[in-house]
Structures are given as C-alpha cells and as structure tokens.
Amino acid sequence: MIRIPRLVVAAPSSGSGKTTVATGLMAAFAGRGLAVSPHKVGPDYIDPGYHALATGRPGRNLDAYLCGPERIAPLLGHAAAGADVAVVEGVMGLYDGAAGQGELASTAHVAKLLRAPVVLVVDASSQSRSVAALVHGFASWDPEVRIAGVVLNKVGSDRHEELLREALDGSGVPVLGVLRRTKVVRAPSRHLGLVPVAERRAEAVESVAALAERVREGCDLDALLALARQAPPLPDEAWDASAEVGAEPVSRAPRVAVAGGEAFTFSYAEHAELLRAAGAEVVGFDPLRDEALPHGTAGLVIGGGFPEVYAPELAENRPLRRQIAAFGGPVAAECAGLLYLAQELDGKPMCGVLDAHGRMAERLTLGYREAVAVADSALAEAGTRVRGHEFHRTELLPGAGQVPAWGLVRPERRTDGFVQGNVHASYLHVHWAAAPRMAARFVARCAERWAAGSATGDEAGKDEAGKTA
C-alpha cells in the first residue's frame, strides 16, 4: 500500500498560474519543516528543476503516456518515500491529454489514478460572477475527478475578491487561496519555456522564495494540507528500480558518465537510478567546463537541454570534443545529445561523431510519439517498441542515418536518429521507467567495454583528449 498525503494543482488552461501556485505551495510546505515530494504531470523537464529547488528533493514526472497508467501510482510511491506530503503540478488544462487519445496523460487522468483531490487555479483577472459557471463546469465534467478547492489568481482588488467569493459561495467548492495580480515574480522564458534553474540558480532561489511568500500570504496552508491528508491509501507497491531492471548485476561496475551543467539539463531521475540498479557507477560531467571525461568512463549518456544556446562555449571545449569523437564506447544520446554529436550546430563545430549538421528551426517540434527500434544497438534490441516525446526548436540534416535509431509509427511515419557503432542517438526522449531493459542492456555493453580494458582514462586516452579539434 502507498500512504502519502497528496494533492494535484490544476487549471482550466495554460497560463492560469498553476506553476506559481504549485511551486510556491511546495516551498511554503517545505518552509514549515515538511518533507515535500514534488511532481509534474507530463514530460516537462524545466518545471521539476524549480520544484527541486523548492523542496530539496528531485523533481519527478508522472506521465501516463510515456510510462503507462499502471506505473503512475508506483512512481509516486517511490518518489514520496519518507515524505510528509506530495504536491503534483498539472499540465495544460485539467482535461487536456495526449492528442486524439481522450483523457490519456491529462492532469485529470493522473489525478484519478492517484485518487488525489484537485485544487483548481483560476485566472480571475477578467471575470467576476462567471467564475462560478467555470468552476461548476470543471467540477461536474467528470464525477471521478474531485475538485476540492479553488485558488483565485490575478485578483485585482478587495472588491474584486468579494465579488468572486460571493459567486462561489453556493458552488460547493471552497476558495482556498487568493493571489493578487499586483505582485510579479520574475521567471524569464525563451523558446522552450522557462529558463532552467541550472542557468540562473541565484535568481531562481529568489524567485522560489518569492513564490513561497505569495502562497503563504494568499493561501490557507492548513486547509490545503488537511485536504491532502484526505487522499486514501493506494493499493499499489512503490516502483523499485532493481526489481524493474530484472538483470543479474554485472561483475564489475562500469563507470557511466552522464552529461550535465547548463547545456544539458533535461533528464529523468529514474534513469540514473536504473543505471545504478543495473550495476553501473554513475558520475556526472559538464561539457561546458570539463576538458576530459571522468577517469575510467565506459559509457556516455548525453540527454536533452539547450546546446543551441551554448554552441560557442561547447565548441571552445576542443579537448573534450576530441575525446568524445574518439571514445568508441556505448553512447545514449537524446535531442541535445544528438546535436552535440553532430558535425556542427549553427556553424559551430561539435563532436563530429555523426555525419549530420544541426541548426535552429523556424518552428517548434512538440508532441508524443510511438516508435520501434530499427536495429540492434547499445540501448535497444531491434523491434523494441517505445513511447517517446519530441521537444525542440532545432533540426538536423539529415534527420536519420543509414541505420536509423527509431522508426516513428505514430502520429506520422518517418525515421529518426542514428545507430552507428556503439552510438544510439535521436531526437526522441524516452522515459526508461517504461523500458527498464534498455538501462540493463546499456550497462551490460558498458561492462563489456570495461572488461576489455577500453574505458577512458589511461595515458593514451589522456594524450588523445589533449589534442585540439
């Protein structure tokens, strides 16, 4: 059984203020001395960074499309171990799910899977009595979704608040908070949303502190905590990385280096946990600053992020680019990692592993995908079916190699990425919790390299890394 007080922060639409309320509520609860487990519905990588800053625990995603509905409660149970309360920030509008697939992966769907009460954040800036009709509609649309409270955001004055409260008096949904629109917390955005915490940590700390203060001033924290404690136990077992991997541990732990720093901020916490469960030693490295891979690296994981923002700095780190080009070991690269392995990005030289060129694009590519592995690779066996997500405003020419990484089968049919030697690289983000055998396969390949004595860090490798590209 999973027993954790919990609530979901949702909204009628994007832009209503749910990130403000959810992040502020996490920080306000943490400020009271509570251990808060932070979560985000959907594949978003950026909001969880702010959640982690607010709580001191890793921000986790709950995505019923990528991971399957059956894993949502177990993943929450795993993440919330030892916590006093879990706060789940929704995605888009409450009932907006995967395109063309009904409620799947919507905030409402996740709330039902978690049997969690929902707090609806309403942008009240251009309405008064109509707010009651809006709340009534959302509360009655699906009887299985319990909208247990409302937070009114962007309220203009005492009189405006009075009119809103009067309208909601007979709705049966209590007002649990009112936030005025006069207080603005700076949170800069760019082409993929908010700027990640890693790129503005000092300012982000101030922003989260300001959000906490807003929520403390405007919301009834005692009522919100009492609401979270009404959530019933869930008849599920917590997700366990070791049980999911289901592989015999390797005889000697290979060292897997995972890219981080400002340019590579997109990752799911469960990936490192699965790699460790499969027997790897996981270490980090920063392609912006580290001129060599960690000593003894047997495999590389280079996830998503913003290489397009840092292309000049990445290009300047010639020793590391040279070492990665000569690495030869297993590499799993997604999106930003794909671009980093290309010949160049917006005219700046990258690692040159793949015969492809990256550049900024005019439009955003965004959405869920279904895919199948085209060929055997260090990451997946041919025929492996996965669900993934694309999220980028760049393009790669060509978009796929002679041996593609994936054949996309839905919503459109095309190929994506590269399988080249030990390299598996593509734009597709995959949540390994839904495909844990990929982590086990990758670590096994790394262990083979380790056993063969081919890991980086010997004197020859150091000499090679010191050359300029």
C-alpha positions as CSV (number, residue, x, y, z in Angstrom):
1,M,0.0,0.0,0.0
2,I,1.1,3.6,-0.7
3,R,0.1,6.0,2.0
4,I,1.1,9.6,1.3
5,P,-1.0,12.8,1.7
6,R,-1.2,14.3,-1.8
7,L,-3.0,16.9,-3.9
8,V,-2.9,17.9,-7.6
9,V,-2.7,21.6,-8.6
10,A,-4.5,22.0,-11.9
11,A,-6.0,24.8,-14.1
12,P,-8.6,25.4,-16.8
13,S,-5.9,26.3,-19.2
14,S,-2.2,27.0,-19.6
15,G,-1.2,30.4,-18.3
16,S,-3.6,30.4,-15.3
17,G,-0.8,30.3,-12.7
18,K,-0.6,26.6,-11.7
19,T,3.2,26.7,-11.8
20,T,3.2,29.7,-9.5
21,V,0.8,28.1,-7.0
22,A,2.3,24.6,-7.2
23,T,5.9,25.7,-6.8
24,G,5.0,28.3,-4.1
25,L,3.0,25.7,-2.2
26,M,5.8,23.2,-2.3
27,A,8.2,25.8,-0.9
28,A,5.7,27.0,1.7
29,F,5.1,23.5,2.9
30,A,8.9,22.9,3.0
31,G,9.3,26.1,4.9
32,R,7.1,24.6,7.6
33,G,9.5,21.8,8.0
34,L,7.5,19.3,6.0
35,A,9.3,16.8,3.6
36,V,7.6,17.6,0.3
37,S,7.7,15.2,-2.7
38,P,7.4,17.3,-5.9
39,H,5.8,16.0,-9.1
40,K,4.9,17.3,-12.6
41,V,2.3,15.7,-14.9
42,G,3.7,15.2,-18.4
43,P,7.1,15.2,-20.0
44,D,8.2,18.7,-18.8
45,Y,11.9,18.9,-17.7
46,I,12.1,22.5,-16.7
47,D,9.4,22.9,-14.0
48,P,10.8,19.9,-12.0
49,G,14.0,21.9,-11.6
50,Y,12.1,24.6,-9.8
51,H,10.2,22.0,-7.8
52,A,13.6,20.5,-6.7
53,L,14.8,23.9,-5.6
54,A,11.6,24.5,-3.6
55,T,11.7,21.2,-1.8
56,G,15.3,19.9,-1.7
57,R,14.1,16.6,-3.4
58,P,14.4,15.6,-7.0
59,G,11.5,16.8,-9.2
60,R,9.7,13.8,-10.7
61,N,7.5,13.4,-13.7
62,L,4.2,11.5,-13.8
63,D,3.4,10.8,-17.4
64,A,0.7,8.2,-18.2
65,Y,1.6,8.2,-21.9
66,L,5.3,7.7,-21.6
67,C,5.3,5.4,-18.6
68,G,1.8,3.8,-18.8
69,P,-1.1,4.4,-16.4
70,E,-0.2,1.4,-14.3
71,R,3.1,3.0,-13.3
72,I,1.8,6.3,-12.1
73,A,0.9,5.4,-8.5
74,P,4.1,3.2,-8.1
75,L,6.3,6.0,-9.3
76,L,4.7,8.4,-6.9
77,G,5.2,5.9,-4.1
78,H,8.8,5.5,-4.9
79,A,9.5,9.2,-5.1
80,A,7.5,10.1,-2.0
81,A,9.2,7.5,0.3
82,G,9.8,9.3,3.6
83,A,7.9,12.4,2.6
84,D,5.1,14.1,4.5
85,V,3.1,15.3,1.5
86,A,3.2,15.1,-2.3
87,V,2.3,18.0,-4.5
88,V,1.6,17.3,-8.2
89,E,1.6,20.2,-10.7
90,G,-0.7,19.5,-13.7
91,V,-0.1,20.1,-17.3
92,M,-2.1,22.4,-19.7
93,G,-5.8,22.4,-18.9
94,L,-7.2,19.9,-16.5
95,Y,-8.8,17.7,-19.1
96,D,-6.2,18.1,-21.9
97,G,-4.4,14.9,-22.7
98,A,-2.5,13.2,-25.5
99,A,-3.9,14.4,-28.8
100,G,-6.6,12.2,-30.2
101,Q,-6.4,9.8,-27.2
102,G,-9.1,11.1,-24.9
103,E,-8.1,11.6,-21.3
104,L,-4.8,9.7,-21.6
105,A,-2.0,11.6,-19.8
106,S,-4.1,14.5,-18.8
107,T,-4.0,16.0,-15.4
108,A,-7.5,14.7,-14.7
109,H,-6.3,11.2,-15.7
110,V,-3.3,11.3,-13.3
111,A,-5.5,12.7,-10.5
112,K,-7.9,9.7,-10.9
113,L,-5.0,7.2,-11.0
114,L,-3.7,8.8,-7.8
115,R,-7.2,9.2,-6.2
116,A,-5.9,12.7,-5.3
117,P,-8.0,15.8,-4.6
118,V,-7.6,18.6,-7.2
119,V,-7.0,22.3,-6.4
120,L,-8.1,24.4,-9.4
121,V,-6.1,27.6,-10.1
122,V,-8.4,30.1,-11.9
123,D,-7.2,33.2,-13.7
124,A,-9.9,35.6,-12.4
125,S,-8.5,38.7,-14.0
126,S,-11.3,39.3,-16.5
127,Q,-14.3,37.9,-14.7
128,S,-16.4,38.0,-11.6
129,R,-19.7,36.1,-11.3
130,S,-18.8,33.9,-14.3
131,V,-16.1,32.2,-12.2
132,A,-18.9,30.2,-10.6
133,A,-20.0,28.8,-14.0
134,L,-16.4,28.0,-14.9
135,V,-15.8,26.1,-11.7
136,H,-19.1,24.3,-11.8
137,G,-18.4,23.1,-15.4
138,F,-15.0,21.8,-14.5
139,A,-16.2,20.2,-11.2
140,S,-19.1,18.4,-12.9
141,W,-17.5,17.3,-16.2
142,D,-16.1,14.1,-14.8
143,P,-17.6,12.8,-11.5
144,E,-14.4,10.8,-10.8
145,V,-12.3,13.9,-10.6
146,R,-12.7,15.6,-7.3
147,I,-12.2,19.3,-7.5
148,A,-11.9,20.1,-3.8
149,G,-10.8,23.7,-3.8
150,V,-10.1,26.8,-5.8
151,V,-7.2,29.3,-5.8
152,L,-8.2,32.6,-7.4
153,N,-5.2,34.1,-9.2
154,K,-4.6,37.6,-10.6
155,V,-7.3,39.2,-8.4
156,G,-7.4,42.9,-8.8
157,S,-8.7,44.4,-5.6
158,D,-10.6,43.7,-2.4
159,R,-13.9,44.4,-4.2
160,H,-13.0,42.0,-7.0
161,E,-12.2,39.3,-4.4
162,E,-15.5,40.0,-2.7
163,L,-17.5,39.5,-5.9
164,L,-15.6,36.3,-6.7
165,R,-16.2,34.8,-3.3
166,E,-19.9,35.7,-3.4
167,A,-20.2,34.0,-6.8
168,L,-18.6,30.8,-5.5
169,D,-20.4,30.7,-2.2
170,G,-23.0,28.2,-3.5
171,S,-20.7,26.2,-5.7
172,G,-19.7,23.6,-3.1
173,V,-16.1,24.2,-4.0
174,P,-14.3,26.3,-1.3
175,V,-11.9,29.1,-2.0
176,L,-8.6,28.1,-0.5
177,G,-6.5,31.0,-1.8
178,V,-6.5,34.4,-3.4
179,L,-3.4,35.8,-5.1
180,R,-3.3,39.4,-6.2
181,R,-2.1,40.3,-9.7
182,T,0.0,43.3,-8.5
183,K,2.8,41.1,-7.3
184,V,5.1,39.8,-10.1
185,V,7.7,37.2,-9.7
186,R,10.3,37.3,-12.5
187,A,10.8,34.0,-14.3
188,P,12.3,34.5,-17.7
189,S,11.3,32.3,-20.6
190,R,12.6,31.5,-24.1
191,H,11.8,29.2,-27.0
192,L,11.2,26.0,-24.9
193,G,9.6,27.6,-21.8
194,L,11.1,28.8,-18.6
195,V,14.9,29.2,-18.3
196,P,16.2,26.2,-16.4
197,V,17.3,26.5,-12.8
198,A,20.9,25.5,-13.7
199,E,21.3,28.6,-15.8
200,R,20.0,31.1,-13.2
201,R,20.4,29.5,-9.9
202,A,20.8,32.6,-7.7
203,E,17.9,34.3,-9.4
204,A,15.8,31.1,-9.3
205,V,16.3,30.8,-5.5
206,E,15.0,34.3,-5.1
207,S,12.0,33.6,-7.4
208,V,11.1,30.4,-5.5
209,A,11.3,32.3,-2.2
210,A,9.1,35.0,-3.6
211,L,6.5,32.4,-4.8
212,A,6.5,30.8,-1.3
213,E,5.8,34.1,0.3
214,R,2.9,34.8,-2.1
215,V,1.4,31.4,-1.3
216,R,1.9,31.9,2.4
217,E,0.2,35.3,2.3
218,G,-2.7,34.3,0.0
219,C,-3.5,30.6,0.6
220,D,-4.8,28.7,3.6
221,L,-1.9,26.3,4.1
222,D,-3.7,24.4,6.9
223,A,-6.7,23.8,4.8
224,L,-4.6,22.6,1.8
225,L,-2.6,20.2,4.0
226,A,-5.8,18.9,5.5
227,L,-7.1,18.4,2.0
228,A,-4.0,16.4,1.0
229,R,-4.4,14.2,4.1
230,Q,-7.9,13.2,2.9
231,A,-6.4,11.2,0.0
232,P,-7.0,7.5,0.6
233,P,-4.3,4.8,0.5
234,L,-3.4,3.4,-2.9
235,P,-3.4,-0.4,-3.4
236,D,-0.1,-0.3,-5.2
237,E,3.5,-1.2,-4.4
238,A,6.2,1.5,-4.9
239,W,8.3,1.3,-8.0
240,D,11.6,-0.3,-7.4
241,A,14.5,0.2,-9.9
242,S,16.2,-3.1,-9.0
243,A,13.1,-5.1,-9.5
244,E,12.3,-3.3,-12.8
245,V,15.7,-3.9,-14.3
246,G,15.5,-7.6,-13.5
247,A,19.0,-8.3,-14.6
248,E,21.9,-10.1,-13.0
249,P,24.3,-7.5,-11.7
250,V,27.5,-7.1,-13.7
251,S,30.6,-8.5,-12.1
252,R,32.4,-5.1,-12.0
253,A,30.5,-1.8,-12.0
254,P,31.3,0.1,-15.2
255,R,31.5,3.9,-14.9
256,V,28.8,5.6,-16.9
257,A,29.3,9.4,-17.3
258,V,26.1,11.5,-17.6
259,A,26.3,14.9,-19.2
260,G,25.0,17.8,-17.0
261,G,25.7,21.5,-16.5
262,E,23.8,24.4,-18.0
263,A,23.7,23.0,-21.6
264,F,22.3,19.5,-20.6
265,T,19.6,19.9,-18.0
266,F,16.9,17.5,-19.3
267,S,16.9,14.2,-17.5
268,Y,14.6,11.9,-15.5
269,A,15.8,11.0,-12.1
270,E,14.8,7.4,-12.7
271,H,17.4,7.0,-15.4
272,A,20.3,7.3,-13.1
273,E,18.5,5.0,-10.6
274,L,18.0,2.3,-13.3
275,L,21.6,2.6,-14.4
276,R,22.8,2.1,-10.8
277,A,20.3,-0.8,-10.3
278,A,21.8,-2.5,-13.4
279,G,25.2,-2.3,-11.8
280,A,26.7,1.0,-13.1
281,E,28.6,3.6,-11.2
282,V,27.0,6.9,-12.4
283,V,29.2,10.0,-12.5
284,G,28.5,13.4,-13.9
285,F,30.4,15.7,-16.3
286,D,29.9,19.1,-17.7
287,P,30.7,19.5,-21.5
288,L,31.0,23.3,-21.0
289,R,33.8,23.1,-18.4
290,D,35.3,19.6,-18.2
291,E,38.1,19.1,-20.7
292,A,38.1,15.4,-20.2
293,L,35.7,12.6,-19.4
294,P,35.8,11.2,-15.9
295,H,38.7,8.7,-15.5
296,G,37.6,5.2,-16.4
297,T,34.4,6.1,-18.3
298,A,33.0,3.1,-20.1
299,G,29.7,4.6,-21.4
300,L,28.2,8.0,-22.0
301,V,24.6,9.3,-21.5
302,I,24.0,12.7,-23.1
303,G,20.5,13.9,-22.6
304,G,18.5,16.9,-23.6
305,G,19.0,20.6,-22.9
306,F,20.0,23.7,-24.7
307,P,23.1,23.2,-26.8
308,E,21.9,25.8,-29.3
309,V,22.2,28.4,-26.5
310,Y,25.7,27.3,-25.6
311,A,27.1,26.3,-29.0
312,P,30.0,28.7,-28.9
313,E,31.1,27.6,-25.5
314,L,30.7,23.9,-26.4
315,A,32.7,24.4,-29.5
316,E,35.5,26.1,-27.5
317,N,36.0,22.9,-25.4
318,R,38.1,21.2,-28.0
319,P,39.8,18.7,-25.7
320,L,36.5,17.1,-24.6
321,R,35.0,17.2,-28.2
322,R,38.1,15.4,-29.4
323,Q,37.9,12.8,-26.7
324,I,34.2,12.1,-27.3
325,A,34.9,11.8,-31.1
326,A,37.5,9.1,-30.3
327,F,35.5,7.4,-27.5
328,G,34.2,4.4,-29.2
329,G,32.2,3.1,-26.2
330,P,28.4,2.9,-25.8
331,V,26.7,6.3,-26.1
332,A,23.0,7.0,-25.5
333,A,22.1,10.5,-26.7
334,E,18.8,12.3,-26.8
335,C,17.9,15.6,-28.5
336,A,20.6,17.9,-27.2
337,G,23.0,15.0,-27.1
338,L,22.2,14.2,-30.7
339,L,23.1,17.7,-31.7
340,Y,26.3,17.6,-29.6
341,L,27.4,14.5,-31.5
342,A,26.8,16.2,-34.9
343,Q,29.5,17.8,-37.1
344,E,28.3,21.3,-36.2
345,L,25.5,23.3,-34.7
346,D,24.6,26.7,-36.2
347,G,28.1,26.7,-37.8
348,K,29.9,25.9,-34.5
349,P,31.9,22.7,-34.5
350,M,30.6,19.9,-32.3
351,C,32.0,16.4,-31.6
352,G,31.8,15.2,-35.2
353,V,30.7,11.7,-34.3
354,L,27.7,11.8,-36.7
355,D,27.7,12.9,-40.3
356,A,24.9,15.5,-39.8
357,H,24.6,19.2,-39.2
358,G,22.3,20.9,-36.7
359,R,20.7,24.4,-36.8
360,M,17.9,26.4,-35.3
361,A,14.5,25.9,-36.9
362,E,11.6,28.2,-37.5
363,R,9.0,26.1,-35.7
364,L,8.8,24.1,-32.5
365,T,8.6,20.3,-32.8
366,L,6.5,19.1,-29.9
367,G,4.4,16.0,-29.2
368,Y,4.1,12.4,-28.1
369,R,5.4,9.7,-30.5
370,E,5.2,5.9,-30.8
371,A,8.4,4.3,-32.2
372,V,10.1,1.0,-32.8
373,A,13.8,0.3,-32.8
374,V,15.0,-0.3,-36.3
375,A,18.2,-2.1,-35.5
376,D,20.1,-3.6,-32.6
377,S,22.0,-1.0,-30.6
378,A,23.8,-0.5,-27.3
379,L,20.4,0.8,-26.0
380,A,17.7,-1.3,-27.6
381,E,17.1,-4.6,-29.4
382,A,15.6,-4.3,-32.9
383,G,11.8,-4.4,-32.7
384,T,11.7,-2.8,-29.2
385,R,8.6,-0.6,-29.1
386,V,8.6,2.6,-27.0
387,R,6.6,5.7,-26.4
388,G,8.5,8.9,-26.5
389,H,8.3,12.7,-26.8
390,E,9.8,15.3,-29.0
391,F,10.5,18.8,-27.8
392,H,12.9,21.0,-29.8
393,R,13.2,24.0,-32.0
394,T,16.2,22.7,-33.9
395,E,16.6,20.5,-36.9
396,L,19.3,18.0,-38.0
397,L,20.3,17.4,-41.7
398,P,19.9,14.6,-42.4
399,G,17.4,13.6,-39.7
400,A,18.4,10.0,-39.8
401,G,21.4,7.9,-40.7
402,Q,21.7,4.9,-42.9
403,V,20.7,2.9,-39.9
404,P,18.1,5.0,-38.0
405,A,17.6,4.8,-34.3
406,W,13.8,4.7,-34.4
407,G,11.1,4.2,-36.9
408,L,8.3,6.5,-35.8
409,V,4.9,4.9,-36.4
410,R,2.5,7.4,-34.8
411,P,1.3,10.1,-35.3
412,E,3.4,10.1,-38.5
413,R,5.6,7.6,-40.2
414,R,9.3,8.6,-40.5
415,T,12.7,7.6,-39.3
416,D,14.7,9.4,-36.7
417,G,18.3,9.3,-35.4
418,F,21.4,7.2,-35.8
419,V,22.7,3.8,-34.8
420,Q,26.4,4.0,-35.6
421,G,28.8,1.5,-33.9
422,N,28.1,1.8,-30.2
423,V,26.2,5.1,-30.6
424,H,22.4,5.4,-30.3
425,A,21.3,9.0,-30.9
426,S,18.0,10.5,-31.7
427,Y,15.6,13.4,-31.0
428,L,13.2,11.1,-29.2
429,H,13.0,11.4,-25.4
430,V,12.1,8.1,-23.8
431,H,11.3,7.5,-20.1
432,W,13.3,4.4,-19.2
433,A,10.9,3.6,-16.3
434,A,8.7,2.2,-19.1
435,A,11.6,0.3,-20.8
436,P,13.9,-0.6,-17.9
437,R,15.6,-3.4,-20.0
438,M,17.2,-0.6,-22.1
439,A,19.1,0.5,-19.0
440,A,20.2,-3.1,-18.3
441,R,21.3,-3.6,-21.9
442,F,23.3,-0.4,-21.9
443,V,25.1,-1.2,-18.7
444,A,25.9,-4.7,-19.9
445,R,27.5,-3.2,-23.1
446,C,29.5,-0.7,-20.9
447,A,30.6,-3.6,-18.7
448,E,31.9,-5.4,-21.8
449,R,34.0,-2.4,-22.7
450,W,35.2,-2.1,-19.1
451,A,36.2,-5.8,-19.0
452,A,38.1,-5.3,-22.3
453,G,40.2,-2.5,-20.7
454,S,38.9,0.1,-23.2
455,A,37.5,2.6,-20.8
456,T,38.9,6.2,-21.0
457,G,41.4,7.5,-18.5
458,D,44.6,5.6,-19.4
459,E,47.6,7.7,-20.5
460,A,46.9,7.2,-24.2
461,G,43.4,8.4,-23.7
462,K,44.6,11.5,-21.8
463,D,47.0,12.3,-24.7
464,E,44.3,11.9,-27.2
465,A,42.0,14.2,-25.2
466,G,44.6,16.9,-25.1
467,K,44.7,17.3,-28.9
468,T,42.8,20.1,-30.5
469,A,39.9,19.6,-32.9
